[in-house]
Amino acid sequence: MTQAGTALSSLRVRRDYLAAAKAGKQVRQGFVLQARERQADEPTHTPIRFGLTASKKTGNAVMRNRIRRRLRALAKEVLPHYGTAGFDYVMIGRVHTAPRAWADLHKDLRSALKAIHQNETAT
């Protein structure tokens, strides 16, 4: 786990999202979390990167933006404390993301991170 105050940055390139999609994932009621460990030869200056996405299945533009805002705030609160350095995380919004209670979203992300990192150490 990382120390509090670790810098976060956003995934900007499509190939990073595609690489995370091929790696491990955890499905929770509030969202889907995909995570992959970056290779040593990949250039990066930040220990943790994250990306957000919400498809048209989740609703109109207003609802998709609301989902992304909630996921961004959640990532900035939780990932510095429970994320692992050298990982890329992609959070995919679902229909249940917007109305879900904030405490439940926190619990979802913490449990998804724990499960992903347990699977990484098992393989």
C-alpha positions, 0 to 999 in steps of 0.5 A, a space after each residue: 500500500 502507498 503512503 497518504 499524500 501519494 501523487 495521482 495522475 490521470 490516464 490519458 491514452 487509449 492504449 493504457 485503458 486497453 491494457 488495463 482492460 486485459 488485466 484483472 478486474 473486480 465488479 462491485 455494485 457501484 462500479 467495475 475496477 480494472 487494474 494492472 501493474 505497469 512494467 518497469 520499462 514504461 515511462 512514468 513519473 507518478 506512482 499511481 494513475 487512474 482513469 474513469 469511464 461511463 458509457 451511454 448505457 448509464 444514462 444521458 450526458 448529465 448522468 454520465 458526468 455526475 458518475 465521473 465526478 463521483 468516481 473522480 472524487 472517490 479515487 482522489 480520496 481512497 487511492 492514495 491510501 489503499 492503492 499500490 504504487 506502480 499500478 494503473 486503475 480504471 473505474 467504470 461507472 454503472 447505473 448504480 453509481 450515481 444513487 449509491 451512498 458515498 460510504 457504500 462507494 468507499 466500501 466498494 473501492 476498498 474491497 475491490 482494491 483488496 481483492 485485486 491486490 490479493 489476486 496479484 500476489 497469488 499469481 
